[in-house]
Amino acid sequence: MNELQLAVERLHDGARGIIRETLSGPGIPSLDTDTGRYRVRPDYTPNEWKHFQWTGFLTGKLWLLSELTGDAALADGAAEICRRIEPVLSSGPVTNENAGFDIFYTFSIGYNITGDEWYRQAAMRALDHYRTMYRPELGVFLCDADVSEMVIDTSGPLMEFFWARGWDADLGRVLKDHMDRTLELGLVKDDGSTMQGLEFDLHTGDVERYWARQSATGSSHWTRAQGWAMCNYMNGYEATGDPVHLETVLNTARWFVDHTPHDTWVNAYDFDDERDDAPRDTCTSLMAASTFLRLGRTEVADAAEWSARGREILEVVCRDHMTYGGVVLHGSWGNVRASRGIGRFPLEDVMPYGNYWVVEGLYRALRDDWSALTLTPAAERAAAPA
């Protein structure tokens, strides 16, 4: 059994345990990033940032693992979580960007796999609330409804806007506008490096300052910003075919490769923090792996090289950073413990991002059919033979 197949087995075992211990009674499975355990909370609260439950990533893992293993119990677990969170997302409001993870990785993937209209309708109802976060006078979505900040991350939880545009074209338009405006504002630099975010003067629409809150210094190279740029503009290219988005993927991916040790493929939480004991960030490595595998299916000249590199990164992280229960270790919230009360910095955390993207990477590495993650379901179903 090779390293990737072994990783699937570990994740399968862990997923069966999560279902057994968190879905046998009422409540919402919620990730504890201190320990990596899922604890059951009585209520679903998607608009809380500090206590966000990361339920969508768990559901997405279960959907994809069900496809990888053929275990219907995992799909049943994913469907059960969808049923538990749907009433809150359908009734709104949606005021936190991260709630988007709980739309795409639950209802959108559920629809992609099953074709059940219930999932599509649940996603569209949630998006009717989520779309109100768009600020047309700025041309972007802000992090939350009551802040003046935007971050490079935000296009990630918005990906279901592309997914839904076959039924409501305006949803795709506002996400494309947001992503183009992100580039215009300079969160991806000419050399392919990235900046985490910025703050607007909401009265004038001008940028007041740029910052990297989770970085070492507040303005240095927070590593996961690179991961978000790669993944988000890969989504943009897949959905729209915009060559500017593809060039953005390639520029940010090359910068990552040039600034990452090729023996471990894992950086510190900040590219500029060179301490030997700096917290590591396996999340970005796994986000890069998935992106590189996707580049392998594009028309770029070195597609095969990107695909091989993505597989290599995935193998190294699964070998060196995954427990026997399928939990990916050695992630970090970054330097926000003092300012936001999140994480254990300078200790490491068990991060939701890496623990989702490892499964997406395995799904892409081991399967020819990627339809569970399609961003064009309406077009694909319309073109399918009757």
Secondary structure, 3 states (H helix, E strand, C coil): CCHHHHHHHHHHHHHHHHHHHHCCCCCEEEECCCCCCEEEECCCCCCCCCCCCCHHHHHHHHHHHHHHHCCHHHHHHHHHHHHHHHHHHHHCCCCEHHHHHHHHHHHHHHHHHHCCHHHHHHHHHHHHHHHHHEECCCCEECCECCCCEEEHHHHCCCCHHHHCCCCCHHHHHHHHHHHHHHHHCCCECCCCCECCEEEECCCCCCEEEEECCCCCCCCCCEHHHHHHHHHHHHHHHHHHCCHHHHHHHHHHHHHHHHCCCCCCCCEECECCCCCCCCCEEHHHHHHHHHHHHHHCCCCCCCHHHHHHHHHHHHHHHHHHHECCCCCECCECCCCCHHHHCCCCCCCCECCHHHHHHHHHHHHHHHCCCCHHHCCCHHHHHHHCCC
